Amino acid sequence: MKKIHFIVNPIAGKGNKHIDETLLSSYFSKDHYEVRVKSTKYKGEAVVLTQESVSQGATIIVACGGDGTVNEVASVLVNSQCILGIVPIGSGNGLASHLKIPKDI
Protein backbone atom coordinates (compact mmCIF):
# COMPACT_ATOMS: atom_id res chain seq x y z
CA MET A 1 0.00 0.00 0.00
CA LYS A 2 1.37 3.40 -0.99
CA LYS A 3 1.25 6.18 1.56
CA ILE A 4 0.51 9.56 -0.02
CA HIS A 5 0.57 12.67 2.14
CA PHE A 6 -0.75 15.99 0.86
CA ILE A 7 0.72 19.11 2.46
CA VAL A 8 -1.86 21.82 1.78
CA ASN A 9 -1.51 25.56 2.19
CA PRO A 10 -5.21 26.46 2.64
CA ILE A 11 -4.66 30.17 1.96
CA ALA A 12 -2.60 29.71 -1.22
CA GLY A 13 -3.85 31.76 -4.13
CA LYS A 14 -7.18 33.12 -3.05
CA GLY A 15 -7.85 30.24 -0.66
CA ASN A 16 -10.68 28.95 -2.83
CA LYS A 17 -9.17 25.57 -3.78
CA HIS A 18 -10.32 23.01 -1.24
CA ILE A 19 -8.30 19.79 -1.09
CA ASP A 20 -9.39 17.25 1.49
CA GLU A 21 -9.63 13.48 1.95
CA THR A 22 -13.18 13.43 0.60
CA LEU A 23 -12.06 14.96 -2.71
CA LEU A 24 -9.03 12.69 -2.93
CA SER A 25 -10.97 9.50 -2.15
CA SER A 26 -12.50 9.65 -5.64
CA TYR A 27 -8.98 9.45 -7.14
CA PHE A 28 -7.20 7.09 -4.75
CA SER A 29 -8.69 3.72 -3.85
CA LYS A 30 -8.47 2.88 -0.14
CA ASP A 31 -7.45 -0.64 -1.21
CA HIS A 32 -4.20 0.64 -2.72
CA TYR A 33 -3.48 3.99 -1.09
CA GLU A 34 -3.34 5.46 2.38
CA VAL A 35 -4.06 9.17 1.90
CA ARG A 36 -3.48 11.84 4.54
CA VAL A 37 -4.03 15.56 4.24
CA LYS A 38 -2.12 17.99 6.44
CA SER A 39 -2.88 21.71 6.34
CA THR A 40 -0.39 24.40 7.21
CA LYS A 41 -1.28 27.15 9.64
CA TYR A 42 1.85 29.32 9.43
CA LYS A 43 4.83 30.02 7.18
CA GLY A 44 7.44 27.31 7.53
CA GLU A 45 5.07 24.67 8.86
CA ALA A 46 5.21 22.71 5.58
CA VAL A 47 8.80 21.82 6.53
CA VAL A 48 7.67 20.39 9.86
CA LEU A 49 4.72 18.53 8.33
CA THR A 50 6.92 17.08 5.58
CA GLN A 51 9.51 15.89 8.09
CA GLU A 52 6.69 14.26 10.04
CA SER A 53 5.35 12.59 6.88
CA VAL A 54 8.77 11.22 5.97
CA SER A 55 9.13 9.74 9.47
CA GLN A 56 5.65 8.22 9.10
CA GLY A 57 6.77 6.34 5.98
CA ALA A 58 5.06 8.38 3.26
CA THR A 59 6.24 7.24 -0.17
CA ILE A 60 4.79 10.26 -1.99
CA ILE A 61 4.39 13.76 -0.61
CA VAL A 62 2.35 16.26 -2.60
CA ALA A 63 2.86 19.98 -2.07
CA CYS A 64 -0.44 21.79 -2.61
CA GLY A 65 0.15 25.52 -2.72
CA GLY A 66 2.35 28.05 -4.42
CA ASP A 67 6.10 28.24 -4.92
CA GLY A 68 6.70 28.83 -1.20
CA THR A 69 4.89 25.65 -0.18
CA VAL A 70 6.63 23.64 -2.91
CA ASN A 71 10.01 25.02 -1.78
CA GLU A 72 9.38 24.09 1.86
CA VAL A 73 8.29 20.54 1.01
CA ALA A 74 11.00 19.95 -1.60
CA SER A 75 13.76 21.20 0.72
CA VAL A 76 13.01 18.32 3.10
CA LEU A 77 12.88 15.71 0.34
CA VAL A 78 16.33 16.44 -1.14
CA ASN A 79 18.39 13.21 -1.11
CA SER A 80 15.41 11.14 0.08
CA GLN A 81 13.63 8.29 -1.70
CA CYS A 82 10.28 10.05 -1.31
CA ILE A 83 8.53 11.22 -4.47
CA LEU A 84 7.49 14.89 -4.71
CA GLY A 85 4.16 15.76 -6.26
CA ILE A 86 2.95 19.29 -6.99
CA VAL A 87 -0.62 20.59 -7.12
CA PRO A 88 -0.28 24.28 -8.01
CA ILE A 89 -2.92 26.33 -6.19
CA GLY A 90 -0.89 29.46 -5.47
CA SER A 91 -1.28 32.86 -7.08
CA GLY A 92 1.86 32.76 -9.24
CA ASN A 93 2.91 29.11 -9.53
CA GLY A 94 6.15 30.01 -11.32
CA LEU A 95 7.72 26.57 -10.90
CA ALA A 96 4.57 24.75 -12.01
CA SER A 97 4.32 26.99 -15.07
CA HIS A 98 7.97 26.35 -15.95
CA LEU A 99 7.45 22.59 -15.56
CA LYS A 100 4.18 22.77 -17.53
CA ILE A 101 2.14 21.33 -14.68
CA PRO A 102 -1.57 21.97 -15.33
CA LYS A 103 -3.18 24.42 -12.91
CA ASP A 104 -6.59 22.75 -13.09
CA ILE A 105 -6.60 20.49 -10.05
A tleap script that builds the chain and sets N, CA, C and O, in Angstrom:
source leaprc.protein.ff14SB
mol = sequence {
  NMET LYS LYS ILE HIE PHE ILE VAL ASN PRO
  ILE ALA GLY LYS GLY ASN LYS HIE ILE ASP
  GLU THR LEU LEU SER SER TYR PHE SER LYS
  ASP HIE TYR GLU VAL ARG VAL LYS SER THR
  LYS TYR LYS GLY GLU ALA VAL VAL LEU THR
  GLN GLU SER VAL SER GLN GLY ALA THR ILE
  ILE VAL ALA CYS GLY GLY ASP GLY THR VAL
  ASN GLU VAL ALA SER VAL LEU VAL ASN SER
  GLN CYS ILE LEU GLY ILE VAL PRO ILE GLY
  SER GLY ASN GLY LEU ALA SER HIE LEU LYS
  ILE PRO LYS ASP CILE
}
set mol.1.N position { 0.846 -1.177 0.000 }
set mol.1.CA position { 0.000 0.000 0.000 }
set mol.1.C position { 0.889 1.237 0.000 }
set mol.1.O position { 1.809 1.349 0.810 }
set mol.2.N position { 0.610 2.164 -0.912 }
set mol.2.CA position { 1.373 3.404 -0.988 }
set mol.2.C position { 0.785 4.436 -0.052 }
set mol.2.O position { -0.430 4.619 0.018 }
set mol.3.N position { 1.669 5.108 0.665 }
set mol.3.CA position { 1.254 6.182 1.564 }
set mol.3.C position { 1.501 7.509 0.865 }
set mol.3.O position { 2.641 7.854 0.552 }
set mol.4.N position { 0.419 8.256 0.620 }
set mol.4.CA position { 0.514 9.561 -0.025 }
set mol.4.C position { 0.043 10.613 0.968 }
set mol.4.O position { -1.080 10.558 1.468 }
set mol.5.N position { 0.920 11.572 1.245 }
set mol.5.CA position { 0.567 12.668 2.138 }
set mol.5.C position { 0.507 13.959 1.333 }
set mol.5.O position { 1.417 14.266 0.563 }
set mol.6.N position { -0.561 14.701 1.517 }
set mol.6.CA position { -0.752 15.992 0.859 }
set mol.6.C position { -0.512 17.083 1.888 }
set mol.6.O position { -1.179 17.127 2.921 }
set mol.7.N position { 0.443 17.967 1.606 }
set mol.7.CA position { 0.722 19.113 2.465 }
set mol.7.C position { 0.055 20.306 1.788 }
set mol.7.O position { 0.495 20.761 0.732 }
set mol.8.N position { -1.011 20.805 2.407 }
set mol.8.CA position { -1.859 21.823 1.775 }
set mol.8.C position { -1.715 23.167 2.483 }
set mol.8.O position { -1.818 23.261 3.706 }
set mol.9.N position { -1.475 24.193 1.690 }
set mol.9.CA position { -1.514 25.559 2.194 }
set mol.9.C position { -2.921 26.083 1.890 }
set mol.9.O position { -3.207 26.441 0.748 }
set mol.10.N position { -3.804 26.132 2.896 }
set mol.10.CA position { -5.210 26.463 2.638 }
set mol.10.C position { -5.462 27.916 2.215 }
set mol.10.O position { -6.554 28.242 1.751 }
set mol.11.N position { -4.462 28.783 2.371 }
set mol.11.CA position { -4.664 30.173 1.957 }
set mol.11.C position { -3.900 30.507 0.674 }
set mol.11.O position { -3.839 31.668 0.271 }
set mol.12.N position { -3.317 29.486 0.034 }
set mol.12.CA position { -2.596 29.709 -1.219 }
set mol.12.C position { -3.553 30.267 -2.275 }
set mol.12.O position { -4.737 29.931 -2.309 }
set mol.13.N position { -3.009 31.121 -3.127 }
set mol.13.CA position { -3.854 31.757 -4.134 }
set mol.13.C position { -4.873 32.623 -3.436 }
set mol.13.O position { -4.519 33.504 -2.652 }
set mol.14.N position { -6.099 32.384 -3.709 }
set mol.14.CA position { -7.185 33.119 -3.049 }
set mol.14.C position { -7.847 32.286 -1.964 }
set mol.14.O position { -8.845 32.705 -1.377 }
set mol.15.N position { -7.293 31.105 -1.695 }
set mol.15.CA position { -7.847 30.242 -0.661 }
set mol.15.C position { -9.139 29.564 -1.064 }
set mol.15.O position { -9.884 29.079 -0.212 }
set mol.16.N position { -9.410 29.526 -2.365 }
set mol.16.CA position { -10.678 28.950 -2.826 }
set mol.16.C position { -10.547 27.542 -3.404 }
set mol.16.O position { -11.521 27.002 -3.929 }
set mol.17.N position { -9.372 26.946 -3.318 }
set mol.17.CA position { -9.175 25.569 -3.780 }
set mol.17.C position { -9.169 24.668 -2.555 }
set mol.17.O position { -8.251 24.730 -1.738 }
set mol.18.N position { -10.176 23.846 -2.430 }
set mol.18.CA position { -10.317 23.010 -1.243 }
set mol.18.C position { -9.877 21.584 -1.557 }
set mol.18.O position { -10.498 20.894 -2.366 }
set mol.19.N position { -8.798 21.152 -0.908 }
set mol.19.CA position { -8.296 19.791 -1.093 }
set mol.19.C position { -8.409 19.081 0.245 }
set mol.19.O position { -7.788 19.476 1.232 }
set mol.20.N position { -9.222 18.016 0.260 }
set mol.20.CA position { -9.388 17.246 1.491 }
set mol.20.C position { -9.498 15.762 1.147 }
set mol.20.O position { -9.490 15.384 -0.024 }
set mol.21.N position { -9.599 14.930 2.176 }
set mol.21.CA position { -9.631 13.482 1.955 }
set mol.21.C position { -10.875 13.040 1.200 }
set mol.21.O position { -10.840 12.036 0.488 }
set mol.22.N position { -11.968 13.769 1.342 }
set mol.22.CA position { -13.184 13.428 0.595 }
set mol.22.C position { -12.950 13.598 -0.899 }
set mol.22.O position { -13.292 12.712 -1.683 }
set mol.23.N position { -12.375 14.719 -1.302 }
set mol.23.CA position { -12.065 14.961 -2.714 }
set mol.23.C position { -11.104 13.894 -3.231 }
set mol.23.O position { -11.316 13.338 -4.309 }
set mol.24.N position { -10.066 13.610 -2.481 }
set mol.24.CA position { -9.026 12.686 -2.929 }
set mol.24.C position { -9.490 11.236 -2.978 }
set mol.24.O position { -8.942 10.435 -3.736 }
set mol.25.N position { -10.498 10.892 -2.176 }
set mol.25.CA position { -10.973 9.501 -2.153 }
set mol.25.C position { -11.548 9.066 -3.503 }
set mol.25.O position { -11.595 7.871 -3.798 }
set mol.26.N position { -11.982 10.018 -4.318 }
set mol.26.CA position { -12.496 9.652 -5.637 }
set mol.26.C position { -11.369 9.362 -6.633 }
set mol.26.O position { -11.623 8.842 -7.719 }
set mol.27.N position { -10.130 9.694 -6.269 }
set mol.27.CA position { -8.983 9.455 -7.141 }
set mol.27.C position { -8.081 8.328 -6.643 }
set mol.27.O position { -7.371 7.706 -7.434 }
set mol.28.N position { -8.105 8.063 -5.337 }
set mol.28.CA position { -7.198 7.090 -4.754 }
set mol.28.C position { -7.979 6.041 -3.978 }
set mol.28.O position { -8.571 6.340 -2.941 }
set mol.29.N position { -7.979 4.824 -4.477 }
set mol.29.CA position { -8.689 3.716 -3.849 }
set mol.29.C position { -8.081 3.391 -2.483 }
set mol.29.O position { -6.862 3.299 -2.339 }
set mol.30.N position { -8.942 3.221 -1.496 }
set mol.30.CA position { -8.466 2.879 -0.142 }
set mol.30.C position { -7.810 1.497 -0.107 }
set mol.30.O position { -7.077 1.177 0.829 }
set mol.31.N position { -8.075 0.683 -1.127 }
set mol.31.CA position { -7.453 -0.638 -1.206 }
set mol.31.C position { -5.972 -0.559 -1.559 }
set mol.31.O position { -5.201 -1.457 -1.221 }
set mol.32.N position { -5.574 0.520 -2.242 }
set mol.32.CA position { -4.201 0.640 -2.723 }
set mol.32.C position { -3.420 1.802 -2.129 }
set mol.32.O position { -2.190 1.815 -2.172 }
set mol.33.N position { -4.134 2.781 -1.573 }
set mol.33.CA position { -3.476 3.993 -1.091 }
set mol.33.C position { -3.955 4.388 0.297 }
set mol.33.O position { -5.140 4.293 0.616 }
set mol.34.N position { -3.019 4.829 1.103 }
set mol.34.CA position { -3.340 5.457 2.378 }
set mol.34.C position { -3.088 6.953 2.169 }
set mol.34.O position { -1.945 7.376 1.995 }
set mol.35.N position { -4.153 7.741 2.186 }
set mol.35.CA position { -4.059 9.165 1.899 }
set mol.35.C position { -4.259 9.963 3.181 }
set mol.35.O position { -5.199 9.722 3.939 }
set mol.36.N position { -3.357 10.922 3.411 }
set mol.36.CA position { -3.482 11.837 4.545 }
set mol.36.C position { -3.333 13.254 4.028 }
set mol.36.O position { -2.527 13.523 3.137 }
set mol.37.N position { -4.113 14.152 4.595 }
set mol.37.CA position { -4.034 15.562 4.245 }
set mol.37.C position { -3.629 16.335 5.492 }
set mol.37.O position { -4.231 16.190 6.555 }
set mol.38.N position { -2.602 17.155 5.340 }
set mol.38.CA position { -2.122 17.989 6.439 }
set mol.38.C position { -2.131 19.439 5.962 }
set mol.38.O position { -1.551 19.761 4.925 }
set mol.39.N position { -2.781 20.295 6.711 }
set mol.39.CA position { -2.875 21.707 6.341 }
set mol.39.C position { -1.927 22.553 7.181 }
set mol.39.O position { -1.790 22.360 8.389 }
set mol.40.N position { -1.282 23.488 6.508 }
set mol.40.CA position { -0.389 24.396 7.212 }
set mol.40.C position { -1.196 25.520 7.848 }
set mol.40.O position { -2.267 25.898 7.373 }
set mol.41.N position { -0.645 26.036 8.939 }
set mol.41.CA position { -1.281 27.151 9.639 }
set mol.41.C position { -0.384 28.379 9.678 }
set mol.41.O position { -0.856 29.481 9.959 }
set mol.42.N position { 0.912 28.202 9.396 }
set mol.42.CA position { 1.846 29.322 9.430 }
set mol.42.C position { 3.004 29.054 8.472 }
set mol.42.O position { 3.265 27.912 8.093 }
set mol.43.N position { 3.691 30.128 8.092 }
set mol.43.CA position { 4.827 30.025 7.182 }
set mol.43.C position { 5.894 29.150 7.816 }
set mol.43.O position { 6.241 29.325 8.984 }
set mol.44.N position { 6.410 28.214 7.046 }
set mol.44.CA position { 7.443 27.309 7.529 }
set mol.44.C position { 6.907 25.985 8.060 }
set mol.44.O position { 7.673 25.041 8.252 }
set mol.45.N position { 5.621 25.908 8.296 }
set mol.45.CA position { 5.070 24.672 8.859 }
set mol.45.C position { 5.108 23.513 7.868 }
set mol.45.O position { 5.116 22.355 8.284 }
set mol.46.N position { 5.133 23.798 6.567 }
set mol.46.CA position { 5.206 22.710 5.581 }
set mol.46.C position { 6.485 21.899 5.777 }
set mol.46.O position { 6.496 20.697 5.512 }
set mol.47.N position { 7.553 22.534 6.233 }
set mol.47.CA position { 8.803 21.820 6.526 }
set mol.47.C position { 8.561 20.812 7.644 }
set mol.47.O position { 8.939 19.646 7.530 }
set mol.48.N position { 7.939 21.261 8.708 }
set mol.48.CA position { 7.667 20.394 9.861 }
set mol.48.C position { 6.740 19.243 9.468 }
set mol.48.O position { 6.988 18.091 9.823 }
set mol.49.N position { 5.674 19.561 8.734 }
set mol.49.CA position { 4.716 18.527 8.327 }
set mol.49.C position { 5.350 17.513 7.380 }
set mol.49.O position { 5.042 16.322 7.441 }
set mol.50.N position { 6.234 17.986 6.507 }
set mol.50.CA position { 6.918 17.078 5.578 }
set mol.50.C position { 7.873 16.164 6.331 }
set mol.50.O position { 7.928 14.965 6.056 }
set mol.51.N position { 8.622 16.715 7.272 }
set mol.51.CA position { 9.507 15.885 8.088 }
set mol.51.C position { 8.713 14.811 8.828 }
set mol.51.O position { 9.139 13.660 8.924 }
set mol.52.N position { 7.565 15.203 9.343 }
set mol.52.CA position { 6.687 14.260 10.036 }
set mol.52.C position { 6.217 13.167 9.080 }
set mol.52.O position { 6.212 11.989 9.436 }
set mol.53.N position { 5.824 13.556 7.868 }
set mol.53.CA position { 5.347 12.595 6.876 }
set mol.53.C position { 6.438 11.607 6.473 }
set mol.53.O position { 6.174 10.415 6.314 }
set mol.54.N position { 7.653 12.099 6.311 }
set mol.54.CA position { 8.773 11.215 5.975 }
set mol.54.C position { 8.981 10.198 7.092 }
set mol.54.O position { 9.182 9.013 6.827 }
set mol.55.N position { 8.932 10.659 8.341 }
set mol.55.CA position { 9.130 9.743 9.466 }
set mol.55.C position { 7.970 8.759 9.615 }
set mol.55.O position { 8.127 7.699 10.221 }
set mol.56.N position { 6.806 9.110 9.061 }
set mol.56.CA position { 5.649 8.218 9.098 }
set mol.56.C position { 5.625 7.251 7.913 }
set mol.56.O position { 4.681 6.475 7.764 }
set mol.57.N position { 6.648 7.294 7.079 }
set mol.57.CA position { 6.770 6.339 5.979 }
set mol.57.C position { 6.037 6.696 4.710 }
set mol.57.O position { 5.755 5.817 3.895 }
set mol.58.N position { 5.718 7.976 4.518 }
set mol.58.CA position { 5.062 8.376 3.264 }
set mol.58.C position { 5.995 8.085 2.094 }
set mol.58.O position { 7.194 8.357 2.163 }
set mol.59.N position { 5.437 7.531 1.022 }
set mol.59.CA position { 6.244 7.244 -0.167 }
set mol.59.C position { 6.125 8.359 -1.195 }
set mol.59.O position { 7.000 8.535 -2.042 }
set mol.60.N position { 5.028 9.113 -1.109 }
set mol.60.CA position { 4.792 10.263 -1.993 }
set mol.60.C position { 4.287 11.402 -1.125 }
set mol.60.O position { 3.387 11.220 -0.305 }
set mol.61.N position { 4.874 12.582 -1.313 }
set mol.61.CA position { 4.390 13.764 -0.610 }
set mol.61.C position { 4.065 14.811 -1.662 }
set mol.61.O position { 4.900 15.156 -2.498 }
set mol.62.N position { 2.839 15.309 -1.606 }
set mol.62.CA position { 2.350 16.256 -2.602 }
set mol.62.C position { 2.219 17.634 -1.965 }
set mol.62.O position { 1.487 17.816 -0.993 }
set mol.63.N position { 2.933 18.592 -2.524 }
set mol.63.CA position { 2.857 19.979 -2.072 }
set mol.63.C position { 1.702 20.648 -2.800 }
set mol.63.O position { 1.698 20.735 -4.028 }
set mol.64.N position { 0.728 21.118 -2.040 }
set mol.64.CA position { -0.443 21.787 -2.608 }
set mol.64.C position { -0.411 23.241 -2.166 }
set mol.64.O position { -0.769 23.563 -1.033 }
set mol.65.N position { 0.012 24.103 -3.051 }
set mol.65.CA position { 0.148 25.517 -2.722 }
set mol.65.C position { 0.906 26.213 -3.830 }
set mol.65.O position { 0.900 25.780 -4.982 }
set mol.66.N position { 1.555 27.291 -3.461 }
set mol.66.CA position { 2.353 28.046 -4.420 }
set mol.66.C position { 3.817 27.664 -4.323 }
set mol.66.O position { 4.173 26.634 -3.750 }
set mol.67.N position { 4.658 28.516 -4.894 }
set mol.67.CA position { 6.096 28.242 -4.919 }
set mol.67.C position { 6.688 28.124 -3.516 }
set mol.67.O position { 7.600 27.325 -3.301 }
set mol.68.N position { 6.190 28.896 -2.568 }
set mol.68.CA position { 6.703 28.830 -1.198 }
set mol.68.C position { 6.446 27.477 -0.563 }
set mol.68.O position { 7.333 26.907 0.073 }
set mol.69.N position { 5.241 26.962 -0.730 }
set mol.69.CA position { 4.890 25.648 -0.185 }
set mol.69.C position { 5.722 24.562 -0.848 }
set mol.69.O position { 6.249 23.676 -0.176 }
set mol.70.N position { 5.837 24.633 -2.177 }
set mol.70.CA position { 6.633 23.642 -2.910 }
set mol.70.C position { 8.078 23.685 -2.431 }
set mol.70.O position { 8.694 22.637 -2.236 }
set mol.71.N position { 8.626 24.876 -2.240 }
set mol.71.CA position { 10.009 25.016 -1.778 }
set mol.71.C position { 10.194 24.393 -0.398 }
set mol.71.O position { 11.173 23.685 -0.163 }
set mol.72.N position { 9.266 24.650 0.506 }
set mol.72.CA position { 9.379 24.095 1.857 }
set mol.72.C position { 9.348 22.565 1.834 }
set mol.72.O position { 10.164 21.913 2.486 }
set mol.73.N position { 8.409 22.003 1.086 }
set mol.73.CA position { 8.291 20.540 1.012 }
set mol.73.C position { 9.509 19.943 0.318 }
set mol.73.O position { 10.102 18.986 0.817 }
set mol.74.N position { 9.884 20.497 -0.820 }
set mol.74.CA position { 11.003 19.952 -1.599 }
set mol.74.C position { 12.313 20.014 -0.826 }
set mol.74.O position { 13.149 19.120 -0.956 }
set mol.75.N position { 12.503 21.060 -0.022 }
set mol.75.CA position { 13.764 21.200 0.717 }
set mol.75.C position { 13.979 20.038 1.688 }
set mol.75.O position { 15.119 19.671 1.972 }
set mol.76.N position { 12.909 19.468 2.188 }
set mol.76.CA position { 13.012 18.322 3.101 }
set mol.76.C position { 13.296 17.035 2.325 }
set mol.76.O position { 13.964 16.134 2.833 }
set mol.77.N position { 12.790 16.952 1.099 }
set mol.77.CA position { 12.880 15.708 0.341 }
set mol.77.C position { 14.182 15.525 -0.429 }
set mol.77.O position { 14.412 14.464 -1.010 }
set mol.78.N position { 15.042 16.551 -0.441 }
set mol.78.CA position { 16.325 16.438 -1.137 }
set mol.78.C position { 17.091 15.243 -0.565 }
set mol.78.O position { 17.203 15.086 0.651 }
set mol.79.N position { 17.610 14.412 -1.458 }
set mol.79.CA position { 18.385 13.208 -1.108 }
set mol.79.C position { 17.568 12.138 -0.390 }
set mol.79.O position { 18.139 11.258 0.254 }
set mol.80.N position { 16.247 12.199 -0.491 }
set mol.80.CA position { 15.412 11.139 0.081 }
set mol.80.C position { 14.869 10.277 -1.056 }
set mol.80.O position { 15.021 10.620 -2.229 }
set mol.81.N position { 14.250 9.180 -0.714 }
set mol.81.CA position { 13.634 8.292 -1.701 }
set mol.81.C position { 12.177 8.657 -1.943 }
set mol.81.O position { 11.514 8.047 -2.781 }
set mol.82.N position { 11.680 9.641 -1.220 }
set mol.82.CA position { 10.278 10.048 -1.308 }
set mol.82.C position { 10.020 10.832 -2.598 }
set mol.82.O position { 10.825 11.675 -2.996 }
set mol.83.N position { 8.913 10.548 -3.229 }
set mol.83.CA position { 8.532 11.222 -4.467 }
set mol.83.C position { 7.800 12.516 -4.143 }
set mol.83.O position { 6.940 12.545 -3.263 }
set mol.84.N position { 8.144 13.594 -4.862 }
set mol.84.CA position { 7.493 14.891 -4.712 }
set mol.84.C position { 6.422 15.055 -5.783 }
set mol.84.O position { 6.682 14.880 -6.974 }
set mol.85.N position { 5.220 15.394 -5.342 }
set mol.85.CA position { 4.157 15.764 -6.263 }
set mol.85.C position { 3.837 17.233 -6.058 }
set mol.85.O position { 4.081 17.781 -4.983 }
set mol.86.N position { 3.293 17.870 -7.080 }
set mol.86.CA position { 2.953 19.288 -6.994 }
set mol.86.C position { 1.542 19.498 -7.518 }
set mol.86.O position { 1.220 19.110 -8.641 }
set mol.87.N position { 0.696 20.121 -6.687 }
set mol.87.CA position { -0.618 20.589 -7.121 }
set mol.87.C position { -0.579 22.110 -6.956 }
set mol.87.O position { -0.666 22.622 -5.840 }
set mol.88.N position { -0.446 22.832 -8.084 }
set mol.88.CA position { -0.277 24.280 -8.007 }
set mol.88.C position { -1.594 25.009 -7.735 }
set mol.88.O position { -2.473 25.071 -8.595 }
set mol.89.N position { -1.714 25.560 -6.523 }
set mol.89.CA position { -2.916 26.325 -6.191 }
set mol.89.C position { -2.562 27.721 -5.678 }
set mol.89.O position { -3.404 28.405 -5.096 }
set mol.90.N position { -1.321 28.139 -5.894 }
set mol.90.CA position { -0.891 29.462 -5.467 }
set mol.90.C position { -1.317 30.532 -6.451 }
set mol.90.O position { -2.013 30.252 -7.427 }
set mol.91.N position { -0.901 31.750 -6.191 }
set mol.91.CA position { -1.283 32.858 -7.079 }
set mol.91.C position { -0.368 32.963 -8.289 }
set mol.91.O position { -0.823 33.326 -9.373 }
set mol.92.N position { 0.924 32.649 -8.125 }
set mol.92.CA position { 1.859 32.761 -9.240 }
set mol.92.C position { 2.196 31.435 -9.871 }
set mol.92.O position { 2.118 31.290 -11.091 }
set mol.93.N position { 2.571 30.460 -9.060 }
set mol.93.CA position { 2.915 29.113 -9.526 }
set mol.93.C position { 4.008 29.129 -10.592 }
set mol.93.O position { 3.894 28.460 -11.619 }
set mol.94.N position { 5.067 29.898 -10.342 }
set mol.94.CA position { 6.151 30.010 -11.315 }
set mol.94.C position { 6.791 28.676 -11.651 }
set mol.94.O position { 7.012 28.377 -12.825 }
set mol.95.N position { 7.092 27.872 -10.646 }
set mol.95.CA position { 7.718 26.573 -10.898 }
set mol.95.C position { 6.794 25.669 -11.698 }
set mol.95.O position { 7.223 25.040 -12.665 }
set mol.96.N position { 5.541 25.601 -11.303 }
set mol.96.CA position { 4.574 24.746 -12.011 }
set mol.96.C position { 4.439 25.190 -13.469 }
set mol.96.O position { 4.362 24.356 -14.371 }
set mol.97.N position { 4.412 26.494 -13.693 }
set mol.97.CA position { 4.320 26.993 -15.073 }
set mol.97.C position { 5.546 26.580 -15.872 }
set mol.97.O position { 5.425 26.139 -17.015 }
set mol.98.N position { 6.727 26.721 -15.277 }
set mol.98.CA position { 7.966 26.354 -15.951 }
set mol.98.C position { 8.004 24.858 -16.275 }
set mol.98.O position { 8.505 24.454 -17.323 }
set mol.99.N position { 7.464 24.038 -15.355 }
set mol.99.CA position { 7.449 22.594 -15.560 }
set mol.99.C position { 6.242 22.116 -16.361 }
set mol.99.O position { 6.082 20.922 -16.614 }
set mol.100.N position { 5.392 23.072 -16.757 }
set mol.100.CA position { 4.182 22.771 -17.534 }
set mol.100.C position { 3.215 21.848 -16.798 }
set mol.100.O position { 2.599 20.963 -17.391 }
set mol.101.N position { 3.100 22.080 -15.484 }
set mol.101.CA position { 2.138 21.327 -14.676 }
set mol.101.C position { 0.795 22.034 -14.787 }
set mol.101.O position { 0.711 23.230 -14.508 }
set mol.102.N position { -0.257 21.328 -15.187 }
set mol.102.CA position { -1.573 21.973 -15.329 }
set mol.102.C position { -2.050 22.578 -14.009 }
set mol.102.O position { -1.838 22.011 -12.938 }
set mol.103.N position { -2.692 23.729 -14.107 }
set mol.103.CA position { -3.178 24.423 -12.912 }
set mol.103.C position { -4.601 24.004 -12.533 }
set mol.103.O position { -5.103 24.389 -11.478 }
set mol.104.N position { -5.233 23.232 -13.375 }
set mol.104.CA position { -6.592 22.750 -13.085 }
set mol.104.C position { -6.478 21.493 -12.223 }
set mol.104.O position { -6.144 20.415 -12.716 }
set mol.105.N position { -6.763 21.652 -10.920 }
set mol.105.CA position { -6.602 20.492 -10.048 }
set mol.105.C position { -7.638 19.428 -10.340 }
set mol.105.O position { -7.646 18.380 -9.694 }
savepdb mol mol.pdb
quit
